[in-house]
Amino acid sequence: MNVAAAVGRALALAGVDTVFGVVGSGNYQVTNALVASGARYVAARHEGGAATMADAYARMSGTVGVLSVHQGPGLTNAMTGLTEAAKSRTPLVVLAAEASQPHSNFFVDQAGLAVAVGAVALRVSVENAVQEALTAFRVAWEQRRTVLLNLPLDVQAADAGDVEGRLEILAAMARDRMPSTHAGGIALSAGTASPVVGGASPLGGGASPVGVPSVLAEALSRARRPVFVAGRGARGARRELEALADATGALLATSAVAKGLFRGSPWDLDISGGFATPLAVELIQGADLVVGWGCALNMWTTRHGTLLTPGTKIAQVDVDPDAIGRHVPVDLGVQGDVASVAQAVLSLVKPPNTDQAMLSLVKPPDTGKDHPREERSHPPEERHHAPEERHRTPEEGSRALEGRSGTAGERSRADEERYRTDEMRGRIAGERRWRDVPYTDETGDGRIDPRTLTIGLDDLLPAERVIATDSGNFMGYPAMFLDVPDENGFCFTQAFQSIGLGLASAIGAALAHPGRLPVAALGDGGALMGISELETVVRLRLPMVIVIYDDEGYGAEVHHFTDGPRDTITFPPTDFAAIARGYGCAAVTVTAAEDLVEVANWLKGPRDRPLLVHAKVTKDHGSWWLEEAFKGH
């Protein structure tokens, strides 16, 4: 057995069930070794698409994604998708053949490329190939990192020695470190991280307790209008967070990537940030305590800090201590797994329940004054030079929280009213969704209002769906107007803000949840960037609905640069329906609500081929949230 075969077999035995890629001469053997050992291979038409499919599959299945690429251009073609995965802390292993001789046409500093975008770079050797492959797998899972595993061509071809007996043992050890309930899109926290990668390691959810977050419990006990904002790190912790919210009267919201986590709760406000409804904005701004749970509380989730009003206390819970206070100064930070922290806090606000989790408190300093909200959202370059702003002792944190809470006599009666009332329950039921907000339908002149389009699709598409959206001017409409059944119904690959990833994301999400209707929401620019993967959708016989919001240009730029020339950012019409039919899709062009009848007809049929909906949308003005987004550029 050569090294390439040993690496592929070891990863399959460790639990890799699906690998995405484009096969060339350099990754042919390792890919086929994975397949021979039971893994499913999904061939993409471009390495960029393959990388994004693997990323989306990992996010939505809760497993480690695997990508296989050729040396040199195979890796460089995948770099945008790899960057998105690395920025999102997606557990992903990239198997890349490597030309180690500088005179080779394929030679490039592959490790340097990976490190430059935030990934971890490892390399196999002849002597320890199996252990090194399994180390890459462990680092990806345990540290939630994207890992490039370089496979030098000469090393791949070498004899791996007598590894057959050790393969089963080592792979079993790797499997044992994976939680038994990792499937179904649950991003569980990891155990002790491998020392291969520097930096802080995540804390294990099942570790022994070393303390309790009593200050957070006290703050929640005092708060009258708390709001929880859950992010990617809270996926899989709905039960624990809802129990704590019920005990403390908190309302529930999510970042965009965790959309759907609290679906069905009468206290669910849906997304916090740029896509927040007017009601969500009102209630988050009116909170006296906001707690981010596995959530970065970045400029998108806080609308550049405007959702965190002066006087609001901010707490943050994260498995990564470096994430606490990274984007906004916080009054209290708790390091630990979201579910475990929530359980421990609950034990302190209710009659004690002694099974407490492993936690450590991270406090920002006492500056002697309240932060204005502008200071809470200071940019990264300012944060880098002021790390001392992020740490207080527990006693100082407690005093700061108590000092900001004031006394009942200092607050107005309106301030004293709690959020969880029958009246508020009714308001949330009637105003939680964007479709509940009145608007003027601008359909006309051969173009459909994107709000009308998306509401119509929401009514037609089955509830059991998984939506993946690309980036661009249009992206708020599917995010705001298409409902999802839970957190596994929305795949949002936007950490790098690249357009062109939406269709591949939908493919990865569809394979992770084959029982749901996959929906890809794309702009015309992003659709054309990734359109080669339409062949992949057809070949895989995915019953996908692909919606293209076509405004014949890069709409974000068109509506941002209002005073300059448009010929560099607008394009002549494209007949997407004809292109889709050429690939083997069913297709319909939509310019008014009544055209959606063809979508209804497709849904009634066998769904034996994907449906592309070419929606010619109105383009007179940009989406309202767009200018908010451009503040971050």
N, C-alpha and C positions, 0 to 999 in steps of 0.2 A: 504494500500500500504506500503510495507516495504522499507527500505532505498535503497536496490539494485535496485528495480523497479523505485523508484523516481529518482535516479541518471541517469539510462538509459533513462528514459522518458525526463528528463530535457535536456540532451545533444542532443537527437533527435530533440526536439522542438527548440533548439538553432541553429540547422542547420546541425548537423552531418548527413551525408548521407551514409557513408560507414565506416565499422569497420572491421579491420583485427584481426585475432587471432587464438589461439588454446584453445578450451573450456575444462575446467576441472570443478570440483565440486565448486571451489571457485568463478569462474567468470561466471557460468552458468546463474544465474538469471539476472545479469546486462546486459549480452550480449543479452539475449532474450528480455529484456525490450527495448533495442535499436531497435531490429528487429521488435517487436510488434508496435513500434511507427514510423516505416517507413524506418529505416536504412537498408542498404544492408550489410549482413555479408559475409565476404570472409574467408573461412577456409583455413589455411595454414597447412603444414605437420610438421612444426617445428616453435617454437616461434621466433627463429632467422630470419627465412624467413618472418614470419608475421610482425615483427618489420621493416624490410627493405621494405616490400611492403607498409606499412603505411607511411614510410618516403618518398618513391618515389612518392606515390599517392599525398601526401601533396605538394611536390615540383612541380609536374607537373600539378596539378589541381588548385593550388593557394588557397586551403582550409586548414583547420586544419585536420591533420590525426589523426586517433584513433586506438589504439591497445588494445586488451583485453587479459589478461593472468591470469593464475592460480597463487596462492601464492607460494613463495619460488622458486622451480625449474622452474616454468613457467616464472618468471621474470629473473632468472639467465640465462636461455636459450636465452633470448632476449637481453642480455646486449651488445653484439657486435653491433647489429643493433641500439640499443638505443644510444650507444656511438657515432656512425656515425651521427645519427640525432642531438644529442646534440652539437657536434662539428660543424655541419653545420647550427646551429640555425634554424632547421626545426620546424615549429609549429606543435607539436605532443602531444596528450594526451594519456598517458599510464594508462589504468584502470587495476590495479593489486590487486587481492585479497591479504589479509595480515593476516598471523597468528601472533597474538599479544602476545601469551603466549610463553615464552622462552623454555618451555619443549616440545613444538611441534616439530616434525620432520621437519615441513615446515618453522620453524622460521629462519629468517635471517634479518639483519638490512637493510630492503629494502630502507629506506630513505637514509641511508649512502651510499648504492650502487649507487643510482641515483646522489647524490651530488658529489660523487667521479669522475663521468664521465662528469660532467658539466650540468646535468639536474636539474630541480627544483623539490623538493619533497613536496607534500601536502598530507593531510589526511582528510577524511570526518568524521564528528561526527553525532550523532543522531539528535542533535538539529538543525544543520545548513547544512545538507547534500546537499540540492539542491543549496544553495548559494555557497557552497564550490566547488561543481562540476562545476558550471558556472564560478567561479573564475579561476579554472584550465583552462577552455576553453578560457577565456579572456587573461590570462597570456600567454598561448601558442600563440594566435593570435597577441596580441598587442605588446608583447615583443619578438616575434619570438623565443620562447623557447620550449624545450622538457620538458614536465611536467609529473612527476609520481604522479598519484592520488591514494594513498593507500586506499583500502576499507577493513577495518578490518572485519573479518568474523562475529563477534558478532554484530557489528554496522550494517552490511548489513541486518541481520535478524530482526533487531528492527523495530518497527512500526514508520514510518516517520511522523505520525500525519496527520493533515488536510492540505496537501500541494497541493491538486489538483487545487484549485483556484489560488494559488500563482505561480504554475508551468508555466502557460501560460504567466503571467505578467513578471516573471523573465526571461524566455526564450526569450520573445519578446525583452526585454531590451538588452540581449546578441546579438540577431540577428541584432538589430539596430546599434550595434557598428561594425558590419562587413560591409565593402564596398559592394555596390550592384553589382559591376563589378569584384568580386574577382575570378570568374571562369576563366578557360582557361590558368592556369599556370602563372597568373600575380601576382607576389609577391609584393603587394602594401605595403606601409609603414603603420605603426599602429598609433593609437591615443595615448592619454595619458595612460601610463602603470599603471597597478594595483600596489598599494604599497606593495602587498604581497611579491614581489621579490625585493631584494636590488639592488642597482646600478642605472646607468643612464637609463632613459626611452627614447624610441624613440620619435621623434617629429612628430606630426600629419601633414600630407600633406595639410590638409585644414585649418590649424590654422592661426591666424592673423600674419601679418609680424612684425618682430621686428628689421629688418636690411636687408642690401643687401650685397652680396659678391663682393664689388666693386674691391677689389684687384685682385681677380681671373679674373674678366672682363678685368681689365687693362692688366694683364699678357697675356691673350688670344689675346687682341688687338695688343700687341707688338710681339707676337710669329709669326714666319714665317713657322715653321714646327711642329705644335702641333699634338699630337696623344692622342686620348681618349681610355682608357682601361676600359671597362664596366664589372662589375661582377654581382653576384647574386642579389645584391641590386638594380641593374639597370633594372632588368626584368620588363617589362611593361612601360619603359620610353624611348622606341626607338624614338618615334616621337619628344620628347623634345630634346633628345641628337642629333638627326640628324639635327634638325633645328639649334641648336647651332653650330654644326660642319660645316654646310653649311655657317653660318655667319662668322666663324672664320678660315675656311680652314683646319680644323682638319681631319686627317685620323681616322678610326674607327677600334678598335680591342676589343677582349673580353678575359676574363679568360676562362678556360676550362668549368666551370659550366654554363657559359652564351653563349656558342657556338651557333651560328645561329642568335643571336639577330639582327645583321645588314645585314642578308642575303638579297641579291638583290641590296644593295647599291654598286655603282661603286667604293666606297672608303673603302670597307670592307676588312680588312687584315686577318680576321678570328682570330685564337687563338694567344694570346701573351703568351710566356713562353716556356716550354719544347717541346710543339707540334707546335711551330711557324714555318712557312715556312722560307726558306732563305730570301725571299723578306721581310717578316714581321720583321725578325731580323734586316735586314739592315735599314729599315725605322724607327723602334722603337729606335734603337741605334742612328740614325741620328736626332731624334727629338730634338728640343730645349725646348719643354715643354711637359711633360707627365701628364695627368690628370686621376687619378683613380676614377671611378664613381661607388660607391657601391662595390668596389673591394679592397681586402685586400692588394694587391701588395706584396704578400708573395714570398717566394723563388721559388715557382713553376711558378708563373706568370711572375716573373722577371728573371728567370734562375739564381737564386742565385745572383741577382743584376747585372748580366752582360749586361742585356738589357738597364740598366739605366747608361749611360756613364757619365764621369765627365763633369760638366758644364751644364748638362741637369737640368732644373728646374722641380720639382716634386710638384704636387698639388693632394689633395685627398679630395673627398666628400663622407661623410658617415653619416648615421642616428645615428650611435653609436660613440660618441666622443672618446671612448677608442680604437676604431679601427684606428683612424687617427695617423699615425706615428708609429704604432705598429711594423711593419716589416722593414720599411725604413724611415729614417728621411725625413720629407717633408718640403718644403719651404712655403707651404700654405695649411691649412686645413679648410674646410667648413663643419660644422655640419648641416645636414638636409636631407630631402627626395630628392632623385636624380632628379626626375621630376621637383619638385618645385625649386630646386637650379638651374637647367638648364634653366628653364623659367626666373628666376630672373636675371641670368647672361646675357641671351639673351636680356633682356630689357635694359641692360646697354651697350651692344656692338652694338645695333641697336637703332633707335629712341625709347625713353622710352615708356614702356607699364606698366602702374602704378600698375597693380595687381601683387604684389610681394609676395614671400613666406616667411614663418617663418624660419629664419636662425640665426645661431650664428657662429662667426668666431673663429677658433681654430688655433693658429699660433705656429710654433716651434720657439725656441729662436735664437737670433743672436749670433752665436759663434765667429764671427769675421773672419771666413774663410770658404771656400767651403768645403763641406764634400767630401773626396775621395769616390769613389763608394763602396770601401770595407766597409767604415763606414756606408753607407746607408743600407747595408744588414747585420748589426751586429746581432748576435743571440739573442734569447729571454732572456737568462740569463744576458746578458750585458744590454739589454734594461731595465730590471727590476730595475737595480741600477742607471739608468740615466734618470728618467722621465723628468728632466728639459730640456732635449734636444728637447722636443716636443712642446714647447709653446713660441710664440712670440706675441707681441702686433701687431695689424693691421699695425701700422706705420712701425715697424721694419720689418714685413713681406714684406711690399711694397718696402722698401729700399733694402732688400735682393734680391728680385726678379728683381728689376731694376738694381741693381749692377751686377747681373749675366748675364743680357741680353746683356751688352756691347753696343757699338755704331756701327753704320753701317761702320764707317771707320776702326774699329778694326776687322771686319769680312771679310772673303774672299768672293768673288762673289758666290762661291758654297754654302757657309753658308747662303747667302741671298736669294737663290732661294726657292720659296715656293713649298710645296708638291703638291698642287692641280693644276696640269697642264695636258694638253691633253696627253703629253708623259707618265706621271705617271698613268693616267687613263688606258692607253693601257698596261702598265707594270702590273698593278694590275689585269686587265682582263686576261692576259696571264700567270701570275705567282702566282696567289692567292692560288691555290689548290696544295696540295702535289703531285697529279697525274700529274701536269705540270712539275715537277722536274724530269729530266731523271735519270734512274737507270738501273742497270744490272740485268735482271731477273735470279735468282738463282734456279729456278725450276729444279728438276731432282732427280734421284735415289729414286723415289717414294714419293717425298715431294714437296709441292708447296710453292713458295715464298709468304710470307704473304702479301706483297704489291700487287702482281699479283692477289691473292685471293680477297683482299678487293676492289681493283679497279673493278674486275669482278662483285662482288656483288653490288657495287655502280651503275654499269651500268644496272643491272637487277632489283633491287628492286625499287618499286614505290617511287616517290619523297615524297609523304605524308607518312612519317615514323617517328617512335620514337625509338631512339637507347639508350640502357642501356649497359654500359660496366663494366666488373669486373676489378680487379686490377691484375697487373702482367707484365711480360716481353712483352707480346703481345699487351698491352692496347693502345699503341700509334697508332697502325694500324687502328682500327676502328675510333679512335678520329681524325686521320689525313686524312684518305682516304675515309671515308663514309660521304657524305654531308647530311645536314639536312635542312628542309625548314625554320625553325625559332628556337627561343630559347626553344620552347616547344618540339623540336625534339631530345634533347640530355639530358639524365639523367645520371649524373656523381657523384656517391656516393663514393668519395675518400678522405673525410676529415680525416678518421681514417686509410686509406690505408690497409684495411682488404681485403683479397681475400675471395671469396665465397658469395659475396652479389649480384653479377651481375644478376643471374636468377630471384631472388626475386625482384630486382629493376625493371627489365623488366615487371614483372607482375603488379606491382603497376603503372608503367607508362602506360602500355596498358589499364588498367581500367580507368585511367584518360583521355585517348585519344582513345576512342573505334573506331574512324573513321580512325585511322592511322595503318599502318602495324608495329607491334612491332618487334624489333630486339634485341636479347640478344647476346652480344659478350663476350665470356668467354675463359679463359685458361683451360687447362685440370685439373690443381690442384683446381682451384676455382669451376669448374663444378662439380667435385666429392664431394666437400664440401657441395654444395647446391642442389645436384641432386634429393633429395626427392621432391623438388617443381616441377619437371617435371610432377608429377601426378596432381598438382594443375593446371598447364597450360592445360593439357588434359581435366581435369574435367570442367574447365571454358570454354572450346572450343575456346581458344584464337588462332587466326591464326598467330602464332608467328614463326619467323625464329630464330633458336638458332644456333649460329656459335661457334664451339669450335676450338680454335687455339691450336692444340695438338703437343707439343714438348717433351712429355713424361718426364716431370720433372718440378721442380720449376725453370723456365728459368731465372728469375732474379738472383737467387742465383748461378745457374750453370755458368752463364757468369760473375758474379762478383768475385766468389772465384775460380780463374782459376788455382791456384797452389795446391789446396787441393783435398782430395778424393771426389768422386761424388756419392758414393752409398747411401748417406743419402738424396740426393736431386734429384735423378733420379729414374724412375720406369719402369717396363715392359709395353708393349703396352696394351692399353685398347680399346675394341671394343665399342666405344660410339654409333655407329649406331645400334648395336644389343641391347644395353641397352635402347635406345630411342624407338625402336620398341616394346620392352617389356612393356613400359609405354603406348603405343598407339600412338606414334608419327610416322610420315613418316620420313625417314632418308636417307642420301646419304653420302658416303665417297668420299672426294675430295683429289686427289694427283696431279692434273694438271688442267689447265684452262678449258679444254674440259669437265671435269666432272661436271662443273657448269650447263650444259644443264639440269640436273635433277632439279636444282633450278628453271630454267625457266619453266619447265614443271609443277612444283608444283604451281608456280604463275599463270599459265593459268587455273588451275583447280578450284575446289570449295573452296579450303583452309579450309576444314572442320576439319582438325587436324593440329597440329603444325608440322613444318619441322625442324629436327636437321641436321646440316651440320657438319660432322666430318672432319675437315680439318687437314691433317697431314702436318704440316708446316716445312720448313727448320729450322735447329737448330744449324748451324755451328758457329754462332756468335750472340751476343745479339743485341737488337735494339739500334740504335745509341744514343737515348735519355736516355738510362738506366743509364749510368755512371753519367749523370747530376743528375738523381734522387738520386743516392746513395750518392751524396755530402750532402744530407739533413739527412742522417742517423747518 
